[in-house]
Amino acid sequence: CLPANQERFANGKLVTVQFHPSAQVVMTAGHDRSVSLFQVKNFSLNPKIQSIYLESFPIYKARFSVDGEQVIATGTHHSMFFVYDMMAGSIIPIPKVRGVEEKFLRNFELSPDGSFMLLIGTSGYLHLLSMKTKELISTMKVNGRCTASAFTPDSSKIYSYSKEGEVFIWDVRSRKCLHKFEDEGSLEGKCIAVSKNNQYVACGSSSGVVNLYTTDVCLKEIRPKPVKAIMNLVTSATCVTFNPTTEILAVASRDTDEAVKLV
């Protein structure tokens, strides 16, 4: 296959590559302050659909909304974020979310049912926003600093991974902490993923080890035993993700070239 973004290579580092949830479209976004959409075609040139430019806003992360009608983009050094409404063709700045006192808003997650946006703040704060209004619903807090979070496939729970290697499980409706467990051998939590069938949780740490747990032990035990510890990465695990059928787990590190393993 040809490069997806052959018609417009980025001038800076790419931080996001994501397929559209329903159309044959791929999005790229990165430090050159742009979001680009390309049509994905079989073995022919992938034509560029459009690019939008966000002035003085290097992008930290961009994601399609679940319905595929919006793109949410956060910056590397900003307390605001942008919503690109693809149906209306408009770029909507969200300058300040009332009740969210954060210097920078970078990392976030969107719930699979399309209802919520979770902003991962500093000092362990997690801000749950309504996806519809982009207003604050509630704030939760983990001990220490939160490095990554993931919604369960039914959007009922959130797994939050702390820098100290603890995972907190939240009930989305009540915003109460249901349980917490220690990720075995974790010196520093980096990334977390829940499989689409809700069977597994994968936790990646700074040592490069990715621990795979079954969700039932995560909800019961304080020190659960992983069903497998994946040792293939030698640098910090910065990305873990399951494929849609829960048959493959991708583990990757951005700290060295070609550090992508499929398990």
Protein Blocks (a to p, Z undefined) as FASTA:
>chain_A
ZZfklmoccfbdcfbdcddfkbccdddddfkopacdddddehiacddfbdcddehiacfb
dcddfkopaccdddfbbcbdcdddfknopacddfbaghiacfbdcbdcddfklpaccddd
eehiacdddfklopafbdcddehjdfbdcddfklpaccdddfkopacdddfklopafbdc
ddehiabdfbdcddfklmaccdddfkopacdddfklmmmpmbdcdfbdcfkbfbdcfbdc
ddfkopaccdddfkbghiacdZZ
